[in-house]
Amino acid sequence: MSYAERLHPWVVVRLLPQMQRVIVARFRKRSDAEGHMQALKRLMPDAQFVIIFDIGEPITEEDS
């Protein structure tokens, strides 16, 4: 996980058939992610979206 991704831990994910998923967008604030998800639901009413908090992988000494 890159540094930029760590700065934006709230993720809007679109759920697809057969347990697949696509990351739609990343945000710093949950409220921003919720607003974006509401807009997506209005544009694509049949699609399923969820918001997750992606903490990524733990930082180890090797990563530093």
PDB file with one MODEL, atoms N, CA, C and O in Angstrom:
MODEL        1
ATOM      1  N   MET A   1       0.848  -1.167   0.000  1.00  0.00           N
ATOM      2  CA  MET A   1       0.000   0.000   0.000  1.00  0.00           C
ATOM      3  C   MET A   1       0.899   1.237   0.000  1.00  0.00           C
ATOM      4  O   MET A   1       1.805   1.359   0.825  1.00  0.00           O
ATOM      5  N   SER A   2       0.644   2.127  -0.910  1.00  0.00           N
ATOM      6  CA  SER A   2       1.473   3.324  -1.040  1.00  0.00           C
ATOM      7  C   SER A   2       1.135   4.341   0.055  1.00  0.00           C
ATOM      8  O   SER A   2       0.123   4.230   0.746  1.00  0.00           O
ATOM      9  N   TYR A   3       2.004   5.319   0.185  1.00  0.00           N
ATOM     10  CA  TYR A   3       1.795   6.377   1.179  1.00  0.00           C
ATOM     11  C   TYR A   3       0.504   7.142   0.896  1.00  0.00           C
ATOM     12  O   TYR A   3      -0.246   7.466   1.816  1.00  0.00           O
ATOM     13  N   ALA A   4       0.252   7.427  -0.376  1.00  0.00           N
ATOM     14  CA  ALA A   4      -0.971   8.153  -0.743  1.00  0.00           C
ATOM     15  C   ALA A   4      -2.220   7.354  -0.360  1.00  0.00           C
ATOM     16  O   ALA A   4      -3.213   7.931   0.083  1.00  0.00           O
ATOM     17  N   GLU A   5      -2.173   6.040  -0.527  1.00  0.00           N
ATOM     18  CA  GLU A   5      -3.320   5.203  -0.159  1.00  0.00           C
ATOM     19  C   GLU A   5      -3.508   5.180   1.354  1.00  0.00           C
ATOM     20  O   GLU A   5      -4.638   5.104   1.835  1.00  0.00           O
ATOM     21  N   ARG A   6      -2.413   5.244   2.108  1.00  0.00           N
ATOM     22  CA  ARG A   6      -2.528   5.273   3.569  1.00  0.00           C
ATOM     23  C   ARG A   6      -3.179   6.561   4.048  1.00  0.00           C
ATOM     24  O   ARG A   6      -3.822   6.580   5.098  1.00  0.00           O
ATOM     25  N   LEU A   7      -3.017   7.641   3.284  1.00  0.00           N
ATOM     26  CA  LEU A   7      -3.624   8.916   3.658  1.00  0.00           C
ATOM     27  C   LEU A   7      -5.125   8.942   3.389  1.00  0.00           C
ATOM     28  O   LEU A   7      -5.833   9.806   3.904  1.00  0.00           O
ATOM     29  N   HIS A   8      -5.611   7.999   2.584  1.00  0.00           N
ATOM     30  CA  HIS A   8      -7.032   7.937   2.215  1.00  0.00           C
ATOM     31  C   HIS A   8      -7.575   6.545   2.564  1.00  0.00           C
ATOM     32  O   HIS A   8      -7.761   5.715   1.675  1.00  0.00           O
ATOM     33  N   PRO A   9      -7.828   6.288   3.851  1.00  0.00           N
ATOM     34  CA  PRO A   9      -8.203   4.931   4.261  1.00  0.00           C
ATOM     35  C   PRO A   9      -9.654   4.539   3.985  1.00  0.00           C
ATOM     36  O   PRO A   9      -9.964   3.348   3.952  1.00  0.00           O
ATOM     37  N   TRP A  10     -10.549   5.505   3.787  1.00  0.00           N
ATOM     38  CA  TRP A  10     -11.955   5.179   3.536  1.00  0.00           C
ATOM     39  C   TRP A  10     -12.138   4.875   2.057  1.00  0.00           C
ATOM     40  O   TRP A  10     -11.816   5.696   1.198  1.00  0.00           O
ATOM     41  N   VAL A  11     -12.660   3.685   1.766  1.00  0.00           N
ATOM     42  CA  VAL A  11     -12.735   3.198   0.391  1.00  0.00           C
ATOM     43  C   VAL A  11     -14.183   2.874   0.022  1.00  0.00           C
ATOM     44  O   VAL A  11     -14.890   2.199   0.771  1.00  0.00           O
ATOM     45  N   VAL A  12     -14.610   3.361  -1.137  1.00  0.00           N
ATOM     46  CA  VAL A  12     -15.906   2.979  -1.701  1.00  0.00           C
ATOM     47  C   VAL A  12     -15.639   1.831  -2.664  1.00  0.00           C
ATOM     48  O   VAL A  12     -14.855   1.959  -3.604  1.00  0.00           O
ATOM     49  N   VAL A  13     -16.303   0.711  -2.414  1.00  0.00           N
ATOM     50  CA  VAL A  13     -16.088  -0.501  -3.202  1.00  0.00           C
ATOM     51  C   VAL A  13     -17.391  -0.884  -3.889  1.00  0.00           C
ATOM     52  O   VAL A  13     -18.453  -0.888  -3.267  1.00  0.00           O
ATOM     53  N   ARG A  14     -17.304  -1.204  -5.176  1.00  0.00           N
ATOM     54  CA  ARG A  14     -18.468  -1.719  -5.900  1.00  0.00           C
ATOM     55  C   ARG A  14     -18.396  -3.237  -5.879  1.00  0.00           C
ATOM     56  O   ARG A  14     -17.384  -3.826  -6.257  1.00  0.00           O
ATOM     57  N   LEU A  15     -19.481  -3.866  -5.434  1.00  0.00           N
ATOM     58  CA  LEU A  15     -19.549  -5.323  -5.376  1.00  0.00           C
ATOM     59  C   LEU A  15     -20.046  -5.855  -6.712  1.00  0.00           C
ATOM     60  O   LEU A  15     -21.048  -5.385  -7.252  1.00  0.00           O
ATOM     61  N   LEU A  16     -19.329  -6.839  -7.232  1.00  0.00           N
ATOM     62  CA  LEU A  16     -19.657  -7.448  -8.514  1.00  0.00           C
ATOM     63  C   LEU A  16     -20.046  -8.904  -8.301  1.00  0.00           C
ATOM     64  O   LEU A  16     -19.831  -9.447  -7.218  1.00  0.00           O
ATOM     65  N   PRO A  17     -20.617  -9.544  -9.321  1.00  0.00           N
ATOM     66  CA  PRO A  17     -20.979 -10.959  -9.191  1.00  0.00           C
ATOM     67  C   PRO A  17     -19.749 -11.833  -8.942  1.00  0.00           C
ATOM     68  O   PRO A  17     -18.620 -11.449  -9.248  1.00  0.00           O
ATOM     69  N   GLN A  18     -19.995 -12.995  -8.390  1.00  0.00           N
ATOM     70  CA  GLN A  18     -18.975 -14.015  -8.144  1.00  0.00           C
ATOM     71  C   GLN A  18     -17.874 -13.513  -7.210  1.00  0.00           C
ATOM     72  O   GLN A  18     -16.689 -13.754  -7.440  1.00  0.00           O
ATOM     73  N   MET A  19     -18.284 -12.818  -6.162  1.00  0.00           N
ATOM     74  CA  MET A  19     -17.375 -12.353  -5.106  1.00  0.00           C
ATOM     75  C   MET A  19     -16.259 -11.435  -5.598  1.00  0.00           C
ATOM     76  O   MET A  19     -15.207 -11.348  -4.965  1.00  0.00           O
ATOM     77  N   GLN A  20     -16.473 -10.762  -6.703  1.00  0.00           N
ATOM     78  CA  GLN A  20     -15.478  -9.816  -7.196  1.00  0.00           C
ATOM     79  C   GLN A  20     -15.833  -8.424  -6.698  1.00  0.00           C
ATOM     80  O   GLN A  20     -16.972  -8.160  -6.313  1.00  0.00           O
ATOM     81  N   ARG A  21     -14.843  -7.536  -6.709  1.00  0.00           N
ATOM     82  CA  ARG A  21     -15.069  -6.174  -6.247  1.00  0.00           C
ATOM     83  C   ARG A  21     -14.119  -5.223  -6.962  1.00  0.00           C
ATOM     84  O   ARG A  21     -13.069  -5.625  -7.463  1.00  0.00           O
ATOM     85  N   VAL A  22     -14.514  -3.951  -6.997  1.00  0.00           N
ATOM     86  CA  VAL A  22     -13.709  -2.916  -7.638  1.00  0.00           C
ATOM     87  C   VAL A  22     -13.660  -1.714  -6.700  1.00  0.00           C
ATOM     88  O   VAL A  22     -14.695  -1.244  -6.226  1.00  0.00           O
ATOM     89  N   ILE A  23     -12.457  -1.222  -6.437  1.00  0.00           N
ATOM     90  CA  ILE A  23     -12.324   0.004  -5.653  1.00  0.00           C
ATOM     91  C   ILE A  23     -12.688   1.170  -6.559  1.00  0.00           C
ATOM     92  O   ILE A  23     -12.068   1.379  -7.602  1.00  0.00           O
ATOM     93  N   VAL A  24     -13.695   1.921  -6.152  1.00  0.00           N
ATOM     94  CA  VAL A  24     -14.181   3.042  -6.952  1.00  0.00           C
ATOM     95  C   VAL A  24     -13.414   4.312  -6.606  1.00  0.00           C
ATOM     96  O   VAL A  24     -12.979   5.042  -7.497  1.00  0.00           O
ATOM     97  N   ALA A  25     -13.247   4.578  -5.302  1.00  0.00           N
ATOM     98  CA  ALA A  25     -12.571   5.807  -4.878  1.00  0.00           C
ATOM     99  C   ALA A  25     -12.084   5.659  -3.442  1.00  0.00           C
ATOM    100  O   ALA A  25     -12.572   4.817  -2.689  1.00  0.00           O
ATOM    101  N   ARG A  26     -11.105   6.500  -3.074  1.00  0.00           N
ATOM    102  CA  ARG A  26     -10.557   6.528  -1.717  1.00  0.00           C
ATOM    103  C   ARG A  26     -10.717   7.944  -1.157  1.00  0.00           C
ATOM    104  O   ARG A  26     -10.612   8.931  -1.884  1.00  0.00           O
ATOM    105  N   PHE A  27     -10.976   8.019   0.160  1.00  0.00           N
ATOM    106  CA  PHE A  27     -11.215   9.311   0.805  1.00  0.00           C
ATOM    107  C   PHE A  27     -10.530   9.369   2.158  1.00  0.00           C
ATOM    108  O   PHE A  27     -10.249   8.341   2.776  1.00  0.00           O
ATOM    109  N   ARG A  28     -10.265  10.592   2.608  1.00  0.00           N
ATOM    110  CA  ARG A  28      -9.701  10.798   3.943  1.00  0.00           C
ATOM    111  C   ARG A  28     -10.783  10.733   5.010  1.00  0.00           C
ATOM    112  O   ARG A  28     -10.530  10.272   6.123  1.00  0.00           O
ATOM    113  N   LYS A  29     -11.987  11.190   4.681  1.00  0.00           N
ATOM    114  CA  LYS A  29     -13.078  11.261   5.658  1.00  0.00           C
ATOM    115  C   LYS A  29     -14.208  10.318   5.262  1.00  0.00           C
ATOM    116  O   LYS A  29     -14.543  10.181   4.086  1.00  0.00           O
ATOM    117  N   ARG A  30     -14.792   9.667   6.280  1.00  0.00           N
ATOM    118  CA  ARG A  30     -15.912   8.764   6.022  1.00  0.00           C
ATOM    119  C   ARG A  30     -17.095   9.521   5.423  1.00  0.00           C
ATOM    120  O   ARG A  30     -17.775   9.001   4.538  1.00  0.00           O
ATOM    121  N   SER A  31     -17.344  10.728   5.889  1.00  0.00           N
ATOM    122  CA  SER A  31     -18.490  11.485   5.378  1.00  0.00           C
ATOM    123  C   SER A  31     -18.340  11.773   3.883  1.00  0.00           C
ATOM    124  O   SER A  31     -19.332  11.784   3.154  1.00  0.00           O
ATOM    125  N   ASP A  32     -17.114  12.005   3.424  1.00  0.00           N
ATOM    126  CA  ASP A  32     -16.885  12.202   1.989  1.00  0.00           C
ATOM    127  C   ASP A  32     -17.193  10.920   1.216  1.00  0.00           C
ATOM    128  O   ASP A  32     -17.794  10.961   0.143  1.00  0.00           O
ATOM    129  N   ALA A  33     -16.775   9.782   1.774  1.00  0.00           N
ATOM    130  CA  ALA A  33     -17.043   8.498   1.128  1.00  0.00           C
ATOM    131  C   ALA A  33     -18.543   8.225   1.073  1.00  0.00           C
ATOM    132  O   ALA A  33     -19.047   7.728   0.066  1.00  0.00           O
ATOM    133  N   GLU A  34     -19.258   8.549   2.150  1.00  0.00           N
ATOM    134  CA  GLU A  34     -20.706   8.333   2.172  1.00  0.00           C
ATOM    135  C   GLU A  34     -21.412   9.202   1.137  1.00  0.00           C
ATOM    136  O   GLU A  34     -22.326   8.736   0.456  1.00  0.00           O
ATOM    137  N   GLY A  35     -20.999  10.452   1.013  1.00  0.00           N
ATOM    138  CA  GLY A  35     -21.598  11.339   0.016  1.00  0.00           C
ATOM    139  C   GLY A  35     -21.356  10.857  -1.398  1.00  0.00           C
ATOM    140  O   GLY A  35     -22.248  10.914  -2.243  1.00  0.00           O
ATOM    141  N   HIS A  36     -20.141  10.379  -1.655  1.00  0.00           N
ATOM    142  CA  HIS A  36     -19.818   9.869  -2.988  1.00  0.00           C
ATOM    143  C   HIS A  36     -20.630   8.609  -3.285  1.00  0.00           C
ATOM    144  O   HIS A  36     -21.111   8.419  -4.402  1.00  0.00           O
ATOM    145  N   MET A  37     -20.777   7.751  -2.271  1.00  0.00           N
ATOM    146  CA  MET A  37     -21.545   6.524  -2.461  1.00  0.00           C
ATOM    147  C   MET A  37     -23.018   6.839  -2.740  1.00  0.00           C
ATOM    148  O   MET A  37     -23.641   6.167  -3.562  1.00  0.00           O
ATOM    149  N   GLN A  38     -23.579   7.837  -2.077  1.00  0.00           N
ATOM    150  CA  GLN A  38     -24.968   8.222  -2.334  1.00  0.00           C
ATOM    151  C   GLN A  38     -25.144   8.700  -3.771  1.00  0.00           C
ATOM    152  O   GLN A  38     -26.137   8.373  -4.421  1.00  0.00           O
ATOM    153  N   ALA A  39     -24.186   9.468  -4.261  1.00  0.00           N
ATOM    154  CA  ALA A  39     -24.256   9.936  -5.652  1.00  0.00           C
ATOM    155  C   ALA A  39     -24.163   8.757  -6.615  1.00  0.00           C
ATOM    156  O   ALA A  39     -24.888   8.709  -7.609  1.00  0.00           O
ATOM    157  N   LEU A  40     -23.278   7.807  -6.327  1.00  0.00           N
ATOM    158  CA  LEU A  40     -23.144   6.631  -7.189  1.00  0.00           C
ATOM    159  C   LEU A  40     -24.428   5.806  -7.202  1.00  0.00           C
ATOM    160  O   LEU A  40     -24.828   5.297  -8.249  1.00  0.00           O
ATOM    161  N   LYS A  41     -25.071   5.672  -6.049  1.00  0.00           N
ATOM    162  CA  LYS A  41     -26.322   4.908  -5.977  1.00  0.00           C
ATOM    163  C   LYS A  41     -27.428   5.572  -6.792  1.00  0.00           C
ATOM    164  O   LYS A  41     -28.277   4.887  -7.362  1.00  0.00           O
ATOM    165  N   ARG A  42     -27.419   6.914  -6.850  1.00  0.00           N
ATOM    166  CA  ARG A  42     -28.410   7.607  -7.677  1.00  0.00           C
ATOM    167  C   ARG A  42     -28.123   7.400  -9.160  1.00  0.00           C
ATOM    168  O   ARG A  42     -29.048   7.278  -9.963  1.00  0.00           O
ATOM    169  N   LEU A  43     -26.850   7.360  -9.522  1.00  0.00           N
ATOM    170  CA  LEU A  43     -26.476   7.170 -10.923  1.00  0.00           C
ATOM    171  C   LEU A  43     -26.618   5.723 -11.374  1.00  0.00           C
ATOM    172  O   LEU A  43     -26.966   5.458 -12.525  1.00  0.00           O
ATOM    173  N   MET A  44     -26.347   4.782 -10.463  1.00  0.00           N
ATOM    174  CA  MET A  44     -26.418   3.351 -10.782  1.00  0.00           C
ATOM    175  C   MET A  44     -27.246   2.648  -9.708  1.00  0.00           C
ATOM    176  O   MET A  44     -26.681   2.018  -8.814  1.00  0.00           O
ATOM    177  N   PRO A  45     -28.570   2.743  -9.781  1.00  0.00           N
ATOM    178  CA  PRO A  45     -29.414   2.203  -8.708  1.00  0.00           C
ATOM    179  C   PRO A  45     -29.337   0.688  -8.539  1.00  0.00           C
ATOM    180  O   PRO A  45     -29.615   0.183  -7.451  1.00  0.00           O
ATOM    181  N   ASP A  46     -28.969  -0.040  -9.574  1.00  0.00           N
ATOM    182  CA  ASP A  46     -28.907  -1.500  -9.467  1.00  0.00           C
ATOM    183  C   ASP A  46     -27.573  -1.999  -8.921  1.00  0.00           C
ATOM    184  O   ASP A  46     -27.463  -3.171  -8.558  1.00  0.00           O
ATOM    185  N   ALA A  47     -26.572  -1.149  -8.856  1.00  0.00           N
ATOM    186  CA  ALA A  47     -25.246  -1.556  -8.379  1.00  0.00           C
ATOM    187  C   ALA A  47     -25.215  -1.558  -6.852  1.00  0.00           C
ATOM    188  O   ALA A  47     -25.963  -0.830  -6.199  1.00  0.00           O
ATOM    189  N   GLN A  48     -24.332  -2.394  -6.297  1.00  0.00           N
ATOM    190  CA  GLN A  48     -24.161  -2.466  -4.849  1.00  0.00           C
ATOM    191  C   GLN A  48     -22.807  -1.868  -4.480  1.00  0.00           C
ATOM    192  O   GLN A  48     -21.786  -2.179  -5.094  1.00  0.00           O
ATOM    193  N   PHE A  49     -22.818  -1.005  -3.466  1.00  0.00           N
ATOM    194  CA  PHE A  49     -21.602  -0.365  -2.992  1.00  0.00           C
ATOM    195  C   PHE A  49     -21.492  -0.538  -1.486  1.00  0.00           C
ATOM    196  O   PHE A  49     -22.501  -0.625  -0.786  1.00  0.00           O
ATOM    197  N   VAL A  50     -20.257  -0.589  -0.992  1.00  0.00           N
ATOM    198  CA  VAL A  50     -19.999  -0.609   0.446  1.00  0.00           C
ATOM    199  C   VAL A  50     -18.835   0.334   0.727  1.00  0.00           C
ATOM    200  O   VAL A  50     -18.030   0.641  -0.153  1.00  0.00           O
ATOM    201  N   ILE A  51     -18.769   0.781   1.970  1.00  0.00           N
ATOM    202  CA  ILE A  51     -17.647   1.601   2.421  1.00  0.00           C
ATOM    203  C   ILE A  51     -16.850   0.772   3.418  1.00  0.00           C
ATOM    204  O   ILE A  51     -17.413   0.177   4.336  1.00  0.00           O
ATOM    205  N   ILE A  52     -15.539   0.737   3.228  1.00  0.00           N
ATOM    206  CA  ILE A  52     -14.675   0.013   4.158  1.00  0.00           C
ATOM    207  C   ILE A  52     -13.560   0.941   4.630  1.00  0.00           C
ATOM    208  O   ILE A  52     -13.232   1.925   3.967  1.00  0.00           O
ATOM    209  N   PHE A  53     -12.988   0.617   5.774  1.00  0.00           N
ATOM    210  CA  PHE A  53     -11.816   1.318   6.287  1.00  0.00           C
ATOM    211  C   PHE A  53     -10.634   0.403   6.036  1.00  0.00           C
ATOM    212  O   PHE A  53     -10.493  -0.630   6.690  1.00  0.00           O
ATOM    213  N   ASP A  54      -9.790   0.774   5.097  1.00  0.00           N
ATOM    214  CA  ASP A  54      -8.668  -0.058   4.660  1.00  0.00           C
ATOM    215  C   ASP A  54      -7.401   0.390   5.374  1.00  0.00           C
ATOM    216  O   ASP A  54      -6.812   1.412   5.022  1.00  0.00           O
ATOM    217  N   ILE A  55      -6.981  -0.378   6.380  1.00  0.00           N
ATOM    218  CA  ILE A  55      -5.766  -0.014   7.104  1.00  0.00           C
ATOM    219  C   ILE A  55      -4.516  -0.516   6.398  1.00  0.00           C
ATOM    220  O   ILE A  55      -3.401  -0.149   6.766  1.00  0.00           O
ATOM    221  N   GLY A  56      -4.700  -1.350   5.389  1.00  0.00           N
ATOM    222  CA  GLY A  56      -3.551  -1.846   4.639  1.00  0.00           C
ATOM    223  C   GLY A  56      -2.770  -2.875   5.429  1.00  0.00           C
ATOM    224  O   GLY A  56      -3.278  -3.479   6.374  1.00  0.00           O
ATOM    225  N   GLU A  57      -1.545  -3.058   5.029  1.00  0.00           N
ATOM    226  CA  GLU A  57      -0.672  -4.012   5.699  1.00  0.00           C
ATOM    227  C   GLU A  57       0.106  -3.299   6.794  1.00  0.00           C
ATOM    228  O   GLU A  57       0.416  -2.116   6.658  1.00  0.00           O
ATOM    229  N   PRO A  58       0.426  -4.003   7.881  1.00  0.00           N
ATOM    230  CA  PRO A  58       1.210  -3.365   8.933  1.00  0.00           C
ATOM    231  C   PRO A  58       2.599  -2.977   8.423  1.00  0.00           C
ATOM    232  O   PRO A  58       3.188  -3.669   7.592  1.00  0.00           O
ATOM    233  N   ILE A  59       3.098  -1.874   8.930  1.00  0.00           N
ATOM    234  CA  ILE A  59       4.429  -1.410   8.536  1.00  0.00           C
ATOM    235  C   ILE A  59       5.470  -2.211   9.309  1.00  0.00           C
ATOM    236  O   ILE A  59       5.406  -2.315  10.534  1.00  0.00           O
ATOM    237  N   THR A  60       6.421  -2.771   8.586  1.00  0.00           N
ATOM    238  CA  THR A  60       7.500  -3.532   9.215  1.00  0.00           C
ATOM    239  C   THR A  60       8.808  -2.783   9.029  1.00  0.00           C
ATOM    240  O   THR A  60       8.866  -1.788   8.306  1.00  0.00           O
ATOM    241  N   GLU A  61       9.853  -3.262   9.682  1.00  0.00           N
ATOM    242  CA  GLU A  61      11.166  -2.625   9.551  1.00  0.00           C
ATOM    243  C   GLU A  61      11.680  -2.707   8.126  1.00  0.00           C
ATOM    244  O   GLU A  61      12.412  -1.824   7.679  1.00  0.00           O
ATOM    245  N   GLU A  62      11.304  -3.760   7.404  1.00  0.00           N
ATOM    246  CA  GLU A  62      11.753  -3.925   6.023  1.00  0.00           C
ATOM    247  C   GLU A  62      11.161  -2.855   5.122  1.00  0.00           C
ATOM    248  O   GLU A  62      11.796  -2.447   4.150  1.00  0.00           O
ATOM    249  N   ASP A  63       9.934  -2.386   5.435  1.00  0.00           N
ATOM    250  CA  ASP A  63       9.277  -1.364   4.628  1.00  0.00           C
ATOM    251  C   ASP A  63       9.887   0.015   4.840  1.00  0.00           C
ATOM    252  O   ASP A  63       9.820   0.860   3.947  1.00  0.00           O
ATOM    253  N   SER A  64      10.475   0.256   5.996  1.00  0.00           N
ATOM    254  CA  SER A  64      11.014   1.584   6.325  1.00  0.00           C
ATOM    255  C   SER A  64      12.287   1.881   5.583  1.00  0.00           C
ATOM    256  O   SER A  64      12.863   2.956   5.751  1.00  0.00           O
TER     257      SER A  64
ENDMDL
END
